[in-house]
Amino acid sequence: SGDTGVLVGKPLPGIELKIIEHSEKPLKSFADAREVAASRTSGEIVVRAKNVSPEYLHRPDANLKGKIPDTGGGGWHRMGDLGYLDDQG
C-alpha cells in the first residue's frame, strides 16, 4: 500500500544510522535519546560517521537542535526527518 512511505535504501558504508523517539527538545547526550525498540517503528533519524560534522561553526543554537553528543565521544546528527528501519535495515 502507499501509506508506508518512500524506500530510500540502506545507509552507505561507514554511516551509522539509528531511529530514536521523536523529540523537539535538545538532547544533551545520546544517553538521553530513546532508541525505538522494533523494526518498522517510526521515529527520528540520526546518523554519525567520520564525514558528519560534529558541530555547526559559530551556531550554538543549531548545535542544540541538530547535534547530540555521545558519551563515547563524537556525536550524532539529527537529520530532521522521520522514518523507520524495515526488516532488511
Gaussian input, Z-matrix of N, CA and C with variables (Angstrom, degrees):
# hf/3-21g

backbone

0 1
 N
 C     1     B1
 C     2     B2     1     A1
 N     3     B3     2     A2     1     D1
 C     4     B4     3     A3     2     D2
 C     5     B5     4     A4     3     D3
 N     6     B6     5     A5     4     D4
 C     7     B7     6     A6     5     D5
 C     8     B8     7     A7     6     D6
 N     9     B9     8     A8     7     D7
 C    10    B10     9     A9     8     D8
 C    11    B11    10    A10     9     D9
 N    12    B12    11    A11    10    D10
 C    13    B13    12    A12    11    D11
 C    14    B14    13    A13    12    D12
 N    15    B15    14    A14    13    D13
 C    16    B16    15    A15    14    D14
 C    17    B17    16    A16    15    D15
 N    18    B18    17    A17    16    D16
 C    19    B19    18    A18    17    D17
 C    20    B20    19    A19    18    D18
 N    21    B21    20    A20    19    D19
 C    22    B22    21    A21    20    D20
 C    23    B23    22    A22    21    D21
 N    24    B24    23    A23    22    D22
 C    25    B25    24    A24    23    D23
 C    26    B26    25    A25    24    D24
 N    27    B27    26    A26    25    D25
 C    28    B28    27    A27    26    D26
 C    29    B29    28    A28    27    D27
 N    30    B30    29    A29    28    D28
 C    31    B31    30    A30    29    D29
 C    32    B32    31    A31    30    D30
 N    33    B33    32    A32    31    D31
 C    34    B34    33    A33    32    D32
 C    35    B35    34    A34    33    D33
 N    36    B36    35    A35    34    D34
 C    37    B37    36    A36    35    D35
 C    38    B38    37    A37    36    D36
 N    39    B39    38    A38    37    D37
 C    40    B40    39    A39    38    D38
 C    41    B41    40    A40    39    D39
 N    42    B42    41    A41    40    D40
 C    43    B43    42    A42    41    D41
 C    44    B44    43    A43    42    D42
 N    45    B45    44    A44    43    D43
 C    46    B46    45    A45    44    D44
 C    47    B47    46    A46    45    D45
 N    48    B48    47    A47    46    D46
 C    49    B49    48    A48    47    D47
 C    50    B50    49    A49    48    D48
 N    51    B51    50    A50    49    D49
 C    52    B52    51    A51    50    D50
 C    53    B53    52    A52    51    D51
 N    54    B54    53    A53    52    D52
 C    55    B55    54    A54    53    D53
 C    56    B56    55    A55    54    D54
 N    57    B57    56    A56    55    D55
 C    58    B58    57    A57    56    D56
 C    59    B59    58    A58    57    D57
 N    60    B60    59    A59    58    D58
 C    61    B61    60    A60    59    D59
 C    62    B62    61    A61    60    D60
 N    63    B63    62    A62    61    D61
 C    64    B64    63    A63    62    D62
 C    65    B65    64    A64    63    D63
 N    66    B66    65    A65    64    D64
 C    67    B67    66    A66    65    D65
 C    68    B68    67    A67    66    D66
 N    69    B69    68    A68    67    D67
 C    70    B70    69    A69    68    D68
 C    71    B71    70    A70    69    D69
 N    72    B72    71    A71    70    D70
 C    73    B73    72    A72    71    D71
 C    74    B74    73    A73    72    D72
 N    75    B75    74    A74    73    D73
 C    76    B76    75    A75    74    D74
 C    77    B77    76    A76    75    D75
 N    78    B78    77    A77    76    D76
 C    79    B79    78    A78    77    D77
 C    80    B80    79    A79    78    D78
 N    81    B81    80    A80    79    D79
 C    82    B82    81    A81    80    D80
 C    83    B83    82    A82    81    D81
 N    84    B84    83    A83    82    D82
 C    85    B85    84    A84    83    D83
 C    86    B86    85    A85    84    D84
 N    87    B87    86    A86    85    D85
 C    88    B88    87    A87    86    D86
 C    89    B89    88    A88    87    D87
 N    90    B90    89    A89    88    D88
 C    91    B91    90    A90    89    D89
 C    92    B92    91    A91    90    D90
 N    93    B93    92    A92    91    D91
 C    94    B94    93    A93    92    D92
 C    95    B95    94    A94    93    D93
 N    96    B96    95    A95    94    D94
 C    97    B97    96    A96    95    D95
 C    98    B98    97    A97    96    D96
 N    99    B99    98    A98    97    D97
 C   100   B100    99    A99    98    D98
 C   101   B101   100   A100    99    D99
 N   102   B102   101   A101   100   D100
 C   103   B103   102   A102   101   D101
 C   104   B104   103   A103   102   D102
 N   105   B105   104   A104   103   D103
 C   106   B106   105   A105   104   D104
 C   107   B107   106   A106   105   D105
 N   108   B108   107   A107   106   D106
 C   109   B109   108   A108   107   D107
 C   110   B110   109   A109   108   D108
 N   111   B111   110   A110   109   D109
 C   112   B112   111   A111   110   D110
 C   113   B113   112   A112   111   D111
 N   114   B114   113   A113   112   D112
 C   115   B115   114   A114   113   D113
 C   116   B116   115   A115   114   D114
 N   117   B117   116   A116   115   D115
 C   118   B118   117   A117   116   D116
 C   119   B119   118   A118   117   D117
 N   120   B120   119   A119   118   D118
 C   121   B121   120   A120   119   D119
 C   122   B122   121   A121   120   D120
 N   123   B123   122   A122   121   D121
 C   124   B124   123   A123   122   D122
 C   125   B125   124   A124   123   D123
 N   126   B126   125   A125   124   D124
 C   127   B127   126   A126   125   D125
 C   128   B128   127   A127   126   D126
 N   129   B129   128   A128   127   D127
 C   130   B130   129   A129   128   D128
 C   131   B131   130   A130   129   D129
 N   132   B132   131   A131   130   D130
 C   133   B133   132   A132   131   D131
 C   134   B134   133   A133   132   D132
 N   135   B135   134   A134   133   D133
 C   136   B136   135   A135   134   D134
 C   137   B137   136   A136   135   D135
 N   138   B138   137   A137   136   D136
 C   139   B139   138   A138   137   D137
 C   140   B140   139   A139   138   D138
 N   141   B141   140   A140   139   D139
 C   142   B142   141   A141   140   D140
 C   143   B143   142   A142   141   D141
 N   144   B144   143   A143   142   D142
 C   145   B145   144   A144   143   D143
 C   146   B146   145   A145   144   D144
 N   147   B147   146   A146   145   D145
 C   148   B148   147   A147   146   D146
 C   149   B149   148   A148   147   D147
 N   150   B150   149   A149   148   D148
 C   151   B151   150   A150   149   D149
 C   152   B152   151   A151   150   D150
 N   153   B153   152   A152   151   D151
 C   154   B154   153   A153   152   D152
 C   155   B155   154   A154   153   D153
 N   156   B156   155   A155   154   D154
 C   157   B157   156   A156   155   D155
 C   158   B158   157   A157   156   D156
 N   159   B159   158   A158   157   D157
 C   160   B160   159   A159   158   D158
 C   161   B161   160   A160   159   D159
 N   162   B162   161   A161   160   D160
 C   163   B163   162   A162   161   D161
 C   164   B164   163   A163   162   D162
 N   165   B165   164   A164   163   D163
 C   166   B166   165   A165   164   D164
 C   167   B167   166   A166   165   D165
 N   168   B168   167   A167   166   D166
 C   169   B169   168   A168   167   D167
 C   170   B170   169   A169   168   D168
 N   171   B171   170   A170   169   D169
 C   172   B172   171   A171   170   D170
 C   173   B173   172   A172   171   D171
 N   174   B174   173   A173   172   D172
 C   175   B175   174   A174   173   D173
 C   176   B176   175   A175   174   D174
 N   177   B177   176   A176   175   D175
 C   178   B178   177   A177   176   D176
 C   179   B179   178   A178   177   D177
 N   180   B180   179   A179   178   D178
 C   181   B181   180   A180   179   D179
 C   182   B182   181   A181   180   D180
 N   183   B183   182   A182   181   D181
 C   184   B184   183   A183   182   D182
 C   185   B185   184   A184   183   D183
 N   186   B186   185   A185   184   D184
 C   187   B187   186   A186   185   D185
 C   188   B188   187   A187   186   D186
 N   189   B189   188   A188   187   D187
 C   190   B190   189   A189   188   D188
 C   191   B191   190   A190   189   D189
 N   192   B192   191   A191   190   D190
 C   193   B193   192   A192   191   D191
 C   194   B194   193   A193   192   D192
 N   195   B195   194   A194   193   D193
 C   196   B196   195   A195   194   D194
 C   197   B197   196   A196   195   D195
 N   198   B198   197   A197   196   D196
 C   199   B199   198   A198   197   D197
 C   200   B200   199   A199   198   D198
 N   201   B201   200   A200   199   D199
 C   202   B202   201   A201   200   D200
 C   203   B203   202   A202   201   D201
 N   204   B204   203   A203   202   D202
 C   205   B205   204   A204   203   D203
 C   206   B206   205   A205   204   D204
 N   207   B207   206   A206   205   D205
 C   208   B208   207   A207   206   D206
 C   209   B209   208   A208   207   D207
 N   210   B210   209   A209   208   D208
 C   211   B211   210   A210   209   D209
 C   212   B212   211   A211   210   D210
 N   213   B213   212   A212   211   D211
 C   214   B214   213   A213   212   D212
 C   215   B215   214   A214   213   D213
 N   216   B216   215   A215   214   D214
 C   217   B217   216   A216   215   D215
 C   218   B218   217   A217   216   D216
 N   219   B219   218   A218   217   D217
 C   220   B220   219   A219   218   D218
 C   221   B221   220   A220   219   D219
 N   222   B222   221   A221   220   D220
 C   223   B223   222   A222   221   D221
 C   224   B224   223   A223   222   D222
 N   225   B225   224   A224   223   D223
 C   226   B226   225   A225   224   D224
 C   227   B227   226   A226   225   D225
 N   228   B228   227   A227   226   D226
 C   229   B229   228   A228   227   D227
 C   230   B230   229   A229   228   D228
 N   231   B231   230   A230   229   D229
 C   232   B232   231   A231   230   D230
 C   233   B233   232   A232   231   D231
 N   234   B234   233   A233   232   D232
 C   235   B235   234   A234   233   D233
 C   236   B236   235   A235   234   D234
 N   237   B237   236   A236   235   D235
 C   238   B238   237   A237   236   D236
 C   239   B239   238   A238   237   D237
 N   240   B240   239   A239   238   D238
 C   241   B241   240   A240   239   D239
 C   242   B242   241   A241   240   D240
 N   243   B243   242   A242   241   D241
 C   244   B244   243   A243   242   D242
 C   245   B245   244   A244   243   D243
 N   246   B246   245   A245   244   D244
 C   247   B247   246   A246   245   D245
 C   248   B248   247   A247   246   D246
 N   249   B249   248   A248   247   D247
 C   250   B250   249   A249   248   D248
 C   251   B251   250   A250   249   D249
 N   252   B252   251   A251   250   D250
 C   253   B253   252   A252   251   D251
 C   254   B254   253   A253   252   D252
 N   255   B255   254   A254   253   D253
 C   256   B256   255   A255   254   D254
 C   257   B257   256   A256   255   D255
 N   258   B258   257   A257   256   D256
 C   259   B259   258   A258   257   D257
 C   260   B260   259   A259   258   D258
 N   261   B261   260   A260   259   D259
 C   262   B262   261   A261   260   D260
 C   263   B263   262   A262   261   D261
 N   264   B264   263   A263   262   D262
 C   265   B265   264   A264   263   D263
 C   266   B266   265   A265   264   D264

   B1=1.4450
   B2=1.5197
   B3=1.3142
   B4=1.4533
   B5=1.5161
   B6=1.3152
   B7=1.4562
   B8=1.5288
   B9=1.3234
   B10=1.4665
   B11=1.5205
   B12=1.3111
   B13=1.4609
   B14=1.5111
   B15=1.3180
   B16=1.4564
   B17=1.5182
   B18=1.3173
   B19=1.4492
   B20=1.5265
   B21=1.3242
   B22=1.4638
   B23=1.5236
   B24=1.3054
   B25=1.4532
   B26=1.5127
   B27=1.3346
   B28=1.4623
   B29=1.5192
   B30=1.3365
   B31=1.4684
   B32=1.5316
   B33=1.3012
   B34=1.4536
   B35=1.5222
   B36=1.3340
   B37=1.4659
   B38=1.5310
   B39=1.3236
   B40=1.4603
   B41=1.5081
   B42=1.3293
   B43=1.4633
   B44=1.5207
   B45=1.3141
   B46=1.4561
   B47=1.5238
   B48=1.3235
   B49=1.4553
   B50=1.5084
   B51=1.3237
   B52=1.4643
   B53=1.5183
   B54=1.3011
   B55=1.4663
   B56=1.5256
   B57=1.3254
   B58=1.4657
   B59=1.5267
   B60=1.3211
   B61=1.4598
   B62=1.5191
   B63=1.3190
   B64=1.4660
   B65=1.5188
   B66=1.3271
   B67=1.4602
   B68=1.5192
   B69=1.2916
   B70=1.4625
   B71=1.5290
   B72=1.3286
   B73=1.4601
   B74=1.5215
   B75=1.3380
   B76=1.4706
   B77=1.5278
   B78=1.3116
   B79=1.4607
   B80=1.5209
   B81=1.3152
   B82=1.4673
   B83=1.5174
   B84=1.3345
   B85=1.4550
   B86=1.5214
   B87=1.3347
   B88=1.4593
   B89=1.5247
   B90=1.3314
   B91=1.4629
   B92=1.5328
   B93=1.3491
   B94=1.4653
   B95=1.5253
   B96=1.3354
   B97=1.4673
   B98=1.5211
   B99=1.3110
   B100=1.4661
   B101=1.5133
   B102=1.3050
   B103=1.4556
   B104=1.5250
   B105=1.3443
   B106=1.4635
   B107=1.5258
   B108=1.3120
   B109=1.4600
   B110=1.5271
   B111=1.3071
   B112=1.4643
   B113=1.5196
   B114=1.3332
   B115=1.4617
   B116=1.5244
   B117=1.3025
   B118=1.4671
   B119=1.5286
   B120=1.3405
   B121=1.4546
   B122=1.5179
   B123=1.3177
   B124=1.4562
   B125=1.5160
   B126=1.3196
   B127=1.4482
   B128=1.5122
   B129=1.3068
   B130=1.4582
   B131=1.5340
   B132=1.3267
   B133=1.4624
   B134=1.5276
   B135=1.3508
   B136=1.4578
   B137=1.5238
   B138=1.3319
   B139=1.4634
   B140=1.5186
   B141=1.3324
   B142=1.4559
   B143=1.5229
   B144=1.3281
   B145=1.4609
   B146=1.5190
   B147=1.3196
   B148=1.4620
   B149=1.5197
   B150=1.3219
   B151=1.4654
   B152=1.5270
   B153=1.3327
   B154=1.4642
   B155=1.5203
   B156=1.3159
   B157=1.4610
   B158=1.5294
   B159=1.3254
   B160=1.4652
   B161=1.5280
   B162=1.3279
   B163=1.4676
   B164=1.5176
   B165=1.3237
   B166=1.4501
   B167=1.5260
   B168=1.2995
   B169=1.4574
   B170=1.5249
   B171=1.3080
   B172=1.4689
   B173=1.5331
   B174=1.3322
   B175=1.4656
   B176=1.5259
   B177=1.3284
   B178=1.4658
   B179=1.5274
   B180=1.3390
   B181=1.4632
   B182=1.5228
   B183=1.3290
   B184=1.4627
   B185=1.5253
   B186=1.3289
   B187=1.4597
   B188=1.5249
   B189=1.3359
   B190=1.4619
   B191=1.5263
   B192=1.3212
   B193=1.4655
   B194=1.5251
   B195=1.3483
   B196=1.4559
   B197=1.5068
   B198=1.3164
   B199=1.4659
   B200=1.5184
   B201=1.3248
   B202=1.4615
   B203=1.5225
   B204=1.3260
   B205=1.4644
   B206=1.5287
   B207=1.3378
   B208=1.4589
   B209=1.5205
   B210=1.3071
   B211=1.4615
   B212=1.5233
   B213=1.3234
   B214=1.4538
   B215=1.5147
   B216=1.3271
   B217=1.4570
   B218=1.5193
   B219=1.3045
   B220=1.4631
   B221=1.5089
   B222=1.2899
   B223=1.4455
   B224=1.5091
   B225=1.2947
   B226=1.4570
   B227=1.5206
   B228=1.3227
   B229=1.4597
   B230=1.5194
   B231=1.3212
   B232=1.4613
   B233=1.5252
   B234=1.3087
   B235=1.4562
   B236=1.5359
   B237=1.3222
   B238=1.4580
   B239=1.5210
   B240=1.3215
   B241=1.4639
   B242=1.5191
   B243=1.3206
   B244=1.4542
   B245=1.5092
   B246=1.3092
   B247=1.4525
   B248=1.5049
   B249=1.3328
   B250=1.4561
   B251=1.5125
   B252=1.3181
   B253=1.4509
   B254=1.5211
   B255=1.3157
   B256=1.4573
   B257=1.5280
   B258=1.3031
   B259=1.4524
   B260=1.5279
   B261=1.3151
   B262=1.4689
   B263=1.5291
   B264=1.3249
   B265=1.4575
   B266=1.5064
   A1=109.21
   A2=118.23
   A3=123.21
   A4=114.52
   A5=119.03
   A6=119.86
   A7=113.73
   A8=118.31
   A9=120.65
   A10=112.32
   A11=118.65
   A12=121.44
   A13=111.62
   A14=114.60
   A15=121.81
   A16=108.92
   A17=117.68
   A18=121.89
   A19=109.12
   A20=116.76
   A21=119.64
   A22=112.15
   A23=118.39
   A24=121.59
   A25=112.74
   A26=114.11
   A27=121.26
   A28=110.27
   A29=116.81
   A30=119.24
   A31=110.63
   A32=116.59
   A33=121.22
   A34=110.08
   A35=117.43
   A36=119.40
   A37=110.80
   A38=115.76
   A39=121.22
   A40=114.31
   A41=117.80
   A42=121.31
   A43=108.74
   A44=115.31
   A45=121.04
   A46=107.56
   A47=116.95
   A48=122.80
   A49=108.98
   A50=116.14
   A51=121.48
   A52=108.82
   A53=114.84
   A54=122.58
   A55=106.96
   A56=115.41
   A57=120.38
   A58=108.91
   A59=115.76
   A60=119.57
   A61=108.59
   A62=115.62
   A63=121.11
   A64=110.95
   A65=114.35
   A66=120.80
   A67=108.56
   A68=116.54
   A69=121.38
   A70=110.68
   A71=116.27
   A72=121.21
   A73=111.48
   A74=117.32
   A75=119.75
   A76=109.14
   A77=116.22
   A78=121.80
   A79=107.64
   A80=116.99
   A81=121.35
   A82=112.49
   A83=117.12
   A84=122.38
   A85=108.39
   A86=116.51
   A87=118.68
   A88=110.44
   A89=117.67
   A90=120.81
   A91=110.91
   A92=117.29
   A93=121.64
   A94=112.69
   A95=117.10
   A96=121.10
   A97=109.28
   A98=115.58
   A99=120.30
   A100=108.35
   A101=115.44
   A102=120.84
   A103=109.51
   A104=117.24
   A105=119.34
   A106=108.88
   A107=115.74
   A108=120.94
   A109=114.15
   A110=118.24
   A111=119.55
   A112=111.72
   A113=115.04
   A114=118.64
   A115=109.01
   A116=115.40
   A117=123.38
   A118=113.33
   A119=116.90
   A120=121.13
   A121=107.40
   A122=117.23
   A123=121.42
   A124=111.59
   A125=114.38
   A126=121.92
   A127=109.63
   A128=115.44
   A129=122.73
   A130=109.75
   A131=116.76
   A132=121.86
   A133=108.89
   A134=115.57
   A135=121.63
   A136=108.51
   A137=116.24
   A138=120.98
   A139=110.35
   A140=114.40
   A141=120.08
   A142=107.47
   A143=114.32
   A144=122.17
   A145=107.87
   A146=115.86
   A147=119.96
   A148=111.98
   A149=117.42
   A150=120.74
   A151=113.63
   A152=117.63
   A153=122.21
   A154=107.50
   A155=116.54
   A156=120.29
   A157=111.03
   A158=116.78
   A159=119.59
   A160=112.86
   A161=116.95
   A162=119.69
   A163=109.93
   A164=114.88
   A165=121.75
   A166=108.07
   A167=117.84
   A168=122.90
   A169=110.57
   A170=116.69
   A171=123.62
   A172=112.94
   A173=117.54
   A174=122.00
   A175=110.81
   A176=117.80
   A177=119.10
   A178=113.19
   A179=117.23
   A180=120.37
   A181=111.30
   A182=116.73
   A183=120.95
   A184=111.12
   A185=116.93
   A186=120.06
   A187=111.28
   A188=117.07
   A189=120.23
   A190=111.67
   A191=116.26
   A192=121.04
   A193=113.16
   A194=117.04
   A195=119.81
   A196=117.16
   A197=118.52
   A198=120.91
   A199=110.19
   A200=116.43
   A201=122.19
   A202=107.29
   A203=118.26
   A204=120.12
   A205=110.58
   A206=115.75
   A207=120.83
   A208=109.07
   A209=116.39
   A210=120.26
   A211=111.91
   A212=118.55
   A213=122.25
   A214=112.95
   A215=117.17
   A216=121.44
   A217=110.21
   A218=116.11
   A219=120.03
   A220=110.85
   A221=115.99
   A222=119.59
   A223=112.09
   A224=114.69
   A225=123.43
   A226=109.35
   A227=116.24
   A228=122.71
   A229=108.26
   A230=115.20
   A231=121.30
   A232=107.88
   A233=117.04
   A234=122.05
   A235=112.87
   A236=117.28
   A237=119.48
   A238=112.28
   A239=116.47
   A240=122.12
   A241=109.63
   A242=114.68
   A243=121.12
   A244=108.44
   A245=116.51
   A246=121.09
   A247=109.95
   A248=115.17
   A249=120.87
   A250=108.73
   A251=115.24
   A252=121.81
   A253=108.19
   A254=116.65
   A255=118.64
   A256=109.04
   A257=117.68
   A258=121.57
   A259=112.82
   A260=117.52
   A261=121.91
   A262=112.07
   A263=116.94
   A264=120.84
   A265=113.38
   D1=163.56
   D2=-175.44
   D3=-84.64
   D4=2.95
   D5=-176.54
   D6=-96.57
   D7=14.17
   D8=-179.48
   D9=-97.47
   D10=0.05
   D11=178.26
   D12=94.80
   D13=-164.78
   D14=-177.31
   D15=-113.01
   D16=125.35
   D17=176.70
   D18=-69.31
   D19=125.04
   D20=-179.56
   D21=-112.25
   D22=1.35
   D23=176.23
   D24=92.69
   D25=-173.52
   D26=-178.33
   D27=-91.60
   D28=155.67
   D29=175.47
   D30=-61.54
   D31=147.41
   D32=176.80
   D33=-66.95
   D34=155.87
   D35=177.23
   D36=-55.67
   D37=139.04
   D38=179.48
   D39=89.50
   D40=-6.79
   D41=178.89
   D42=-107.01
   D43=122.47
   D44=176.88
   D45=-95.32
   D46=129.92
   D47=-176.80
   D48=-126.12
   D49=135.54
   D50=175.16
   D51=-134.55
   D52=159.04
   D53=174.30
   D54=-113.82
   D55=123.66
   D56=179.40
   D57=-118.04
   D58=162.19
   D59=175.43
   D60=-61.74
   D61=134.04
   D62=-177.69
   D63=-66.18
   D64=138.04
   D65=176.81
   D66=-149.72
   D67=141.12
   D68=175.70
   D69=-85.68
   D70=-12.34
   D71=-175.85
   D72=-81.15
   D73=147.78
   D74=170.90
   D75=-63.28
   D76=144.94
   D77=176.67
   D78=-111.89
   D79=120.29
   D80=-175.03
   D81=-77.79
   D82=-16.78
   D83=179.60
   D84=-155.73
   D85=150.88
   D86=177.30
   D87=-65.78
   D88=-20.86
   D89=175.28
   D90=-63.19
   D91=-23.03
   D92=177.50
   D93=-81.39
   D94=-15.37
   D95=179.32
   D96=-78.91
   D97=148.28
   D98=177.11
   D99=-113.72
   D100=107.01
   D101=179.24
   D102=-69.00
   D103=138.50
   D104=178.98
   D105=-66.93
   D106=146.53
   D107=-170.53
   D108=-85.34
   D109=-26.05
   D110=-171.74
   D111=-130.38
   D112=154.85
   D113=174.01
   D114=-65.62
   D115=155.90
   D116=-178.79
   D117=66.30
   D118=16.91
   D119=174.51
   D120=-101.42
   D121=119.81
   D122=-176.07
   D123=-71.20
   D124=148.39
   D125=176.39
   D126=-171.15
   D127=-167.72
   D128=-178.13
   D129=-85.80
   D130=134.40
   D131=-179.25
   D132=-86.23
   D133=127.71
   D134=175.21
   D135=-128.14
   D136=146.16
   D137=-179.17
   D138=-135.93
   D139=158.00
   D140=168.89
   D141=-148.66
   D142=147.48
   D143=179.81
   D144=-171.17
   D145=167.67
   D146=178.81
   D147=-61.76
   D148=-29.46
   D149=-177.95
   D150=-93.17
   D151=9.55
   D152=176.48
   D153=-101.18
   D154=122.44
   D155=-176.15
   D156=-62.22
   D157=139.52
   D158=-179.76
   D159=-74.61
   D160=-20.24
   D161=179.33
   D162=-161.27
   D163=162.09
   D164=173.03
   D165=-86.47
   D166=136.27
   D167=-178.55
   D168=-71.60
   D169=122.64
   D170=177.32
   D171=58.44
   D172=31.82
   D173=-179.40
   D174=-132.77
   D175=67.40
   D176=-178.35
   D177=-59.03
   D178=-32.30
   D179=177.96
   D180=-65.18
   D181=-42.02
   D182=178.84
   D183=-69.67
   D184=-35.16
   D185=177.37
   D186=-63.39
   D187=-40.36
   D188=178.30
   D189=-62.26
   D190=-39.37
   D191=-176.92
   D192=-82.87
   D193=-35.11
   D194=-168.66
   D195=-109.54
   D196=-6.76
   D197=-177.38
   D198=-124.67
   D199=146.12
   D200=176.46
   D201=-128.12
   D202=109.04
   D203=177.32
   D204=-62.16
   D205=145.56
   D206=177.85
   D207=-107.70
   D208=139.97
   D209=-178.57
   D210=-63.28
   D211=-24.55
   D212=179.50
   D213=-87.31
   D214=7.90
   D215=-177.07
   D216=101.25
   D217=158.40
   D218=-178.08
   D219=71.77
   D220=-154.43
   D221=-179.51
   D222=-174.39
   D223=176.27
   D224=-178.26
   D225=-113.90
   D226=145.82
   D227=177.22
   D228=-106.07
   D229=126.97
   D230=177.09
   D231=-82.53
   D232=117.20
   D233=-174.07
   D234=-71.47
   D235=-21.55
   D236=-177.53
   D237=83.04
   D238=12.20
   D239=179.92
   D240=-124.58
   D241=154.65
   D242=173.25
   D243=-104.91
   D244=148.79
   D245=178.77
   D246=-173.08
   D247=-172.65
   D248=176.84
   D249=-149.63
   D250=160.42
   D251=173.72
   D252=-97.33
   D253=133.48
   D254=175.83
   D255=-86.91
   D256=-173.42
   D257=-176.51
   D258=-65.53
   D259=-16.18
   D260=-179.22
   D261=-103.42
   D262=7.73
   D263=177.60
   D264=85.30

